[in-house]
């Protein structure tokens, strides 16, 4: 495998800046394009950030996108036309938008994950196993904490974990989705999966899944201390995706979880 040319969208965002740092450290990748939602005169690593255009993204082998859904679909339209591969770390998609991403993946390889961390993807795998192993008398809920700058809630990772619970029981996640709480000290279990999101300080990310029968509680938990976890995972995803055919992939495919 030769050097992989990377484009990073949303380059001024928190993850965009972290992705730039990780891509520079990785000797098997080369940063060739940076984009933002407005023109910028200052160069970053010798590259002038541009808008999302065919010209800006034409040199890339893989585009890494950690932005907002509107921007992601701009990127996917361009990537499809240019036959580029895309790693999506953006969160906050609606069910309809998730279906639209699947349509794009029929034409180009896409790896999409609400979280690029190895530990989080292992947590999701364990969540599925736990959910499948426990009876219907066990109720479940998902708790997460992120920094005060994060706008969407529940987080993409929390939703991933919710999908893991539903998948373990062979049920439709959207039919199992319960209430979404924000900044509550306590929140209840329910017949559906309830979520509670805390937004405070500069916390990178904490996620917790609990199962309760009323007689015992089983807790699965993950804490992230360094945002490089996500950017390094995204770079690994880009390198893995380079040899894939069109399709929609996840970190689970990369990690070869059953």
C-alpha positions in Angstrom: 0.0 0.0 0.0 1.4 3.4 -1.0 0.9 6.8 0.6 -2.8 7.6 1.0 -3.9 11.1 0.1 -6.3 12.5 2.7 -8.8 15.4 2.6 -10.2 16.6 5.9 -13.5 18.5 6.0 -14.4 20.9 8.8 -10.7 21.5 9.4 -11.2 24.3 11.9 -13.5 22.2 14.2 -12.3 20.4 17.3 -12.1 17.1 15.5 -10.8 18.6 12.3 -7.8 20.1 14.1 -7.1 16.8 15.9 -7.4 14.9 12.5 -4.8 17.2 11.0 -2.4 16.4 13.9 -2.9 12.7 13.6 -2.6 12.7 9.8 0.8 14.5 10.0 2.1 12.0 12.5 1.0 9.0 10.4 3.8 8.4 7.8 1.5 6.3 5.5 -0.8 9.2 4.8 -0.4 12.6 3.2 -2.7 15.6 3.8 -3.6 17.1 0.4 -6.8 19.1 1.1 -8.7 20.9 3.8 -12.2 22.3 3.6 -14.4 24.6 5.7 -17.8 26.2 5.3 -16.3 29.6 4.6 -13.2 30.9 2.8 -10.0 31.3 4.9 -6.8 33.1 3.8 -4.5 31.5 6.3 -2.8 28.3 5.3 -2.7 25.3 7.6 0.3 22.9 7.2 0.9 24.7 3.9 -2.6 24.1 2.6 -5.2 26.8 2.1 -8.7 25.6 3.3 -11.3 25.8 0.6 -15.1 25.2 0.3 -16.3 21.7 -0.5 -15.9 21.6 -4.2 -14.8 19.0 -6.8 -11.6 20.9 -7.3 -10.8 21.0 -3.6 -11.3 17.3 -3.1 -10.1 15.9 -6.4 -6.6 15.0 -5.2 -7.8 12.9 -2.2 -8.0 9.2 -2.1 -10.1 9.3 1.1 -12.2 12.1 2.5 -12.6 12.2 6.3 -15.7 14.0 7.4 -16.4 15.1 11.1 -18.9 17.9 10.5 -22.7 18.3 10.5 -25.2 16.3 8.4 -25.7 19.1 5.8 -22.0 19.3 5.1 -21.7 15.5 5.0 -24.2 15.2 2.2 -22.4 18.0 0.3 -19.2 15.8 0.6 -21.0 12.6 -0.4 -22.4 14.2 -3.6 -18.9 15.3 -4.6 -17.2 12.1 -3.5 -19.7 10.0 -5.5 -19.1 12.1 -8.7 -15.3 11.8 -8.2 -15.4 8.1 -7.0 -13.7 8.9 -3.7 -13.9 6.9 -0.5 -15.4 8.6 2.6 -14.9 8.1 6.3 -17.9 9.6 8.2 -17.6 10.5 11.9 -20.4 13.0 11.8 -23.3 12.3 14.1 -26.9 13.5 14.4 -28.4 11.9 11.3 -32.1 11.3 11.1 -33.5 7.8 10.1 -34.2 9.2 6.6 -30.6 10.5 6.3 -29.2 7.2 7.4 -31.1 5.5 4.5 -29.7 8.1 2.1 -26.2 7.3 3.2 -26.9 3.7 2.4 -27.8 4.7 -1.2 -24.6 6.6 -1.6 -22.7 3.5 -0.4 -23.9 1.5 -3.3 -21.7 3.7 -5.5 -18.7 4.4 -3.3 -17.0 2.8 -0.2 -18.2 4.5 3.0 -17.1 3.7 6.6 -19.4 5.4 9.0 -19.1 5.2 12.8 -20.6 7.3 15.6 -17.3 6.7 17.4 -13.9 5.6 16.0 -12.5 4.4 19.3 -11.5 0.7 19.6 -12.8 0.7 23.2 -16.2 2.1 22.3 -16.7 -0.4 19.5 -15.7 -3.2 21.9 -18.3 -1.7 24.3 -21.0 -1.8 21.7 -20.1 -5.5 20.9 -20.3 -6.3 24.6 -23.6 -4.4 24.8 -25.1 -6.6 22.0 -23.9 -9.8 23.8 -25.3 -8.6 27.1 -28.6 -7.6 25.7 -29.0 -10.9 23.8 -28.1 -12.9 26.9 -30.5 -11.2 29.3 -34.3 -11.8 29.3 -37.0 -9.2 28.6 -37.4 -8.6 32.3 -34.1 -6.6 32.2 -34.7 -2.9 31.3 -31.9 -0.9 29.8 -30.8 2.8 29.6 -27.9 4.8 28.2 -26.0 7.6 29.9 -23.4 9.9 28.3 -21.3 13.0 29.2 -19.6 15.3 26.7 -18.1 18.8 26.7 -20.3 21.9 26.8 -19.6 22.7 23.1 -21.3 19.5 21.8 -24.8 20.5 20.4 -26.4 17.2 19.5 -27.9 14.8 22.0 -27.9 11.9 22.6 -24.4 11.6 21.2 -23.8 9.4 18.1 -22.0 7.0 20.4 -25.0 6.8 22.8 -27.2 6.0 19.8 -24.8 3.4 18.7 -25.1 1.7 22.1 -28.8 2.0 21.9 -28.7 0.2 18.6 -26.5 -2.4 20.2 -29.2 -3.1 22.8 -31.9 -3.4 20.1 -29.7 -5.5 17.9 -29.1 -8.0 20.8 -32.8 -8.5 21.1 -33.4 -8.5 17.3 -35.7 -5.5 17.5 -36.0 -2.3 15.6 -34.0 0.4 17.4 -36.3 3.2 16.4 -39.2 1.4 17.8 -37.3 0.8 21.0 -36.1 4.4 21.4 -37.5 6.0 24.5 -37.2 9.4 26.1 -34.2 11.7 25.6 -33.2 13.7 28.7 -30.7 16.5 28.9 -28.7 17.4 32.0 -30.8 15.4 34.4 -29.1 14.1 37.6 -31.2 11.0 37.5 -33.4 9.4 34.8 -35.6 6.3 34.8 -35.6 2.9 33.2 -38.5 2.3 30.9 -40.1 -0.3 28.6 -38.1 1.4 25.9 -34.4 2.6 26.0 -34.1 6.0 27.7 -31.2 8.3 27.2 -29.6 11.0 29.4 -27.0 13.4 28.1 -24.9 15.7 30.2 -23.1 18.7 28.7 -20.5 20.3 30.9 -16.8 21.4 31.0 -14.3 20.0 28.5 -15.1 16.3 29.0 -14.0 14.2 26.0 -16.6 11.5 26.5 -18.1 9.1 29.0 -20.6 6.4 28.1 -22.5 4.0 30.2 -25.0 1.3 29.5 -27.0 -0.3 32.4 -29.3 -3.3 32.5 -31.6 -3.8 35.5 -33.9 -6.5 36.6 -34.9 -4.7 39.7 -32.8 -7.2 41.7 -29.4 -6.5 40.1 -27.8 -3.9 37.8 -25.2 -4.7 35.2 -23.1 -1.8 34.0 -20.9 -1.4 31.0 -18.8 1.8 30.9 -16.1 3.6 28.8 -14.2 6.8 29.5 -12.2 8.7 26.9 -9.4 11.0 28.0 -7.8 12.0 24.7 -9.5 13.1 21.5 -6.6 11.5 19.6 -8.5 8.2 20.2 -11.0 9.3 17.6 -8.7 10.9 15.1 -6.3 7.9 15.1 -9.2 5.6 14.7 -10.4 7.6 11.7 -7.0 7.5 10.1 -6.9 3.7 10.6 -10.4 3.6 9.0 -9.2 5.5 6.0 -6.3 3.1 5.5 -8.6 0.1 5.8 -11.2 1.6 3.4 -8.7 2.2 0.6 -9.0 -1.4 -0.7 -12.7 -1.8 -0.2 -15.4 -2.0 -2.8 -18.5 0.2 -2.7 -20.6 -0.5 0.5 -21.4 0.8 3.9 -18.9 -0.3 6.5 -18.4 0.3 10.2 -15.5 0.0 12.7 -17.0 -3.4 13.5 -16.0 -4.6 10.0 -12.5 -3.1 10.4 -12.1 -4.8 13.8 -13.5 -8.1 12.4 -16.0 -8.5 15.3 -18.5 -11.3 14.5 
